[in-house]
Amino acid sequence: MVIETTYLVGNAEPFDETLRYYFSSNWNPAKTNSVTPIFLSPHGLNSQVANLDEGISEADINSKMADGLILFQSTESITPDNASNAYRFIETVVKVIMYGRSKYELFLFIEHINDIIQDNMPKTSFRIKKSDGIQDSAISSFKQRKGIKFSEPLIQDKDGHVFVSTGNLSCRHIKTKIS
């Protein structure tokens, strides 16, 4: 018996890296006052963050704040109880952490992230590409179809120059049994 991941082309890629590419490639700075943040994930080739579990230092955040910063981190995979013997929906939760120079900048980032989700929702005719920009990822849909609910922006540093907001995006993918 073979278990196949539906929609996936090639090898699997961590969803935090897939989403880093998805949001960065669809980002329109005109919607965020000409600001394009730095997009990072611990699995990314362009990532300057080796391990998000240990966090990112205040100095690192401040050095990247010239254009904002959005971090992606896969946290857990959940298999719902209603999975059948033939196929299973699996949800991988990706934590999205945004840093900005003001609450207003974070508001613009949140609005644009959610616009990208609504405008580019994965479905049969549109697949989210892996970070190579060519192959389809395993993500079949998002649980939050209307967007991510982010936390109230909080001041991150003692000088009040860095604000942070977090939210979770559940990425659904399907594994099927093939005889």
Buried (B, 14 or more C-beta within 10 A) or exposed (E): EEEEBEBBBEEEBBBBBBBBBBBBBBBEEEBBEEBEBBBBBBBBEEBEBEEBEEEBEEEEBBEBBEBBBBBBBBEEEEEEEEEEEEBBBBBBBBBBBBBBBEBEBBBBBBEBBBBBBEEBEBEEEEBBBBBEEEBBBBBBBBEBEEBBEBEEBEEBBEEEBBBBBBBBBBBBBBBEEEE
